[in-house]
């Protein structure tokens, strides 16, 4: 599945690939690079935008239906910025 369907602001590649592990981090801080800190807040409820293919705008509702059924419509997390700064590709990310 193309991650762009979910329109993420930030995509983190983890060393240990544990599905949905970020849901255990609510209330914790992630430090990105040398400056940025964000606090993970809550589940992200998915809307119909994920049914739209970012390359050709074709719609397919099966993904949204699956997330509703299997994940109670939760996929991804919302976060709040604690400390602003610049984020760069390949910045290290640490869970505080």
C-alpha positions, 0 to 999 in steps of 0.5 A: 500500500502506498503510504501517500494515501494516508497523507502523513506529515511525518513517516518514521522507519522503525528498527523493530517492525512492530505493527501499531507500536506507536499506539503505546506511545501516547503521552510520550515525547519523540525527539527528531534531529537536534531540535524538534520535539513532539508529543504523541496524543491520540489515534487518528480517525481516518476519513474518506481521503484514503480512498483516493489514489494520490497518482490518478484520483481514482477511488477505492473504498475497500481500504477504508472499509478494512480499516473501519472493520479491523482497526475501528477506523484508527490508523496513525497518530496525532501529535502536538509540537512541543519544540519547533525546529527543522526536520530533515530526511534521515534525522534520527528519531528518539522516543523519550 
